[in-house]
Amino acid sequence: MTRSLIIRPEAEAEVVDAATWYEQKSPTLAARFAAEFRTALAKIVDNPFQYQIVDVVMRRVPLAGFPYGLLYVASDDEIVILPCFHGRRDPAKWRERLPR
């Protein structure tokens, strides 16, 4: 089954912000972050229900080697990437984005 992949604008902005921060530290690190983001998306698309549920219906896939995770919801029709969230931030911030 093919699901639509939707990346919310806030999530896209968070990925760009994180990549920009890593770029300032090291272009190689930024490239690794971008590659890991793409890998995580591919894993989600391949098997969206394999990752842990972290709140109601929201799941989290970690970005290997980085303190970030992609939070998403999946249905039979679509996968919606909500935030790309740093693991040390207040969880209340990403809980505000839960679909109601």
C-alpha positions as CSV (number, residue, x, y, z in Angstrom):
1,M,0.0,0.0,0.0
2,T,1.3,3.4,-0.9
3,R,0.7,6.2,1.6
4,S,1.1,9.9,1.0
5,L,4.0,11.4,2.9
6,I,3.2,14.8,4.3
7,I,5.9,16.8,6.1
8,R,4.4,19.7,8.0
9,P,6.0,23.0,7.4
10,E,7.0,23.3,11.0
11,A,8.9,20.0,10.8
12,E,10.6,21.1,7.6
13,A,11.7,24.3,9.3
14,E,13.0,22.4,12.3
15,V,15.1,20.1,10.1
16,V,16.5,23.1,8.2
17,D,17.3,24.8,11.6
18,A,19.1,21.7,12.9
19,A,21.0,21.2,9.6
20,T,22.0,24.9,9.7
21,W,23.3,24.5,13.2
22,Y,25.3,21.4,12.3
23,E,26.6,23.2,9.2
24,Q,28.1,25.8,11.4
25,K,29.9,23.1,13.4
26,S,30.9,21.0,10.4
27,P,29.7,20.5,6.8
28,T,30.4,16.8,7.2
29,L,28.1,16.7,10.3
30,A,25.4,18.6,8.4
31,A,25.6,16.1,5.5
32,R,25.3,13.2,7.9
33,F,22.3,14.8,9.6
34,A,20.6,15.3,6.2
35,A,21.3,11.7,5.2
36,E,20.0,10.4,8.5
37,F,16.8,12.4,8.1
38,R,16.3,10.9,4.6
39,T,17.0,7.4,6.0
40,A,14.5,7.9,8.8
41,L,11.8,9.0,6.2
42,A,12.5,5.9,4.1
43,K,12.2,3.7,7.2
44,I,8.9,5.3,8.1
45,V,7.5,4.9,4.6
46,D,8.7,1.3,4.4
47,N,7.0,0.2,7.7
48,P,5.2,3.1,9.5
49,F,3.9,0.9,12.3
50,Q,7.2,-0.5,13.5
51,Y,8.1,2.4,15.8
52,Q,7.1,3.0,19.3
53,I,3.9,4.9,20.1
54,V,4.9,7.9,22.3
55,D,1.6,9.5,22.8
56,V,-1.9,8.3,21.8
57,V,-1.2,7.7,18.0
58,M,2.1,9.5,17.6
59,R,5.2,7.5,16.9
60,R,8.8,8.4,17.1
61,V,11.7,7.3,14.9
62,P,15.2,8.4,16.3
63,L,17.8,9.9,14.0
64,A,20.7,7.6,14.5
65,G,23.7,9.5,15.9
66,F,21.8,12.6,16.6
67,P,19.6,13.7,19.6
68,Y,16.6,14.2,17.3
69,G,13.6,12.2,16.5
70,L,10.8,12.5,13.9
71,L,7.4,12.3,15.4
72,Y,4.6,11.2,13.1
73,V,1.2,9.8,12.8
74,A,0.3,7.1,10.2
75,S,-3.0,5.9,8.8
76,D,-3.9,3.6,6.0
77,D,-3.8,6.6,3.6
78,E,-1.0,8.9,4.8
79,I,2.0,9.5,7.0
80,V,2.2,13.0,8.5
81,I,5.6,14.1,9.9
82,L,4.8,16.4,12.8
83,P,8.0,17.8,14.5
84,C,11.6,16.9,14.1
85,F,12.3,17.2,17.8
86,H,15.4,17.5,19.9
87,G,15.3,14.9,22.7
88,R,16.3,17.3,25.4
89,R,13.4,19.7,24.8
90,D,10.3,19.9,26.9
91,P,7.9,17.1,25.7
92,A,4.9,19.3,26.3
93,K,6.0,21.3,23.2
94,W,5.6,18.3,20.9
95,R,2.5,17.1,22.7
96,E,0.8,20.3,21.6
97,R,1.0,19.1,18.0
98,L,-1.0,15.9,18.6
99,P,-3.9,15.5,16.2
100,R,-7.1,15.8,18.0
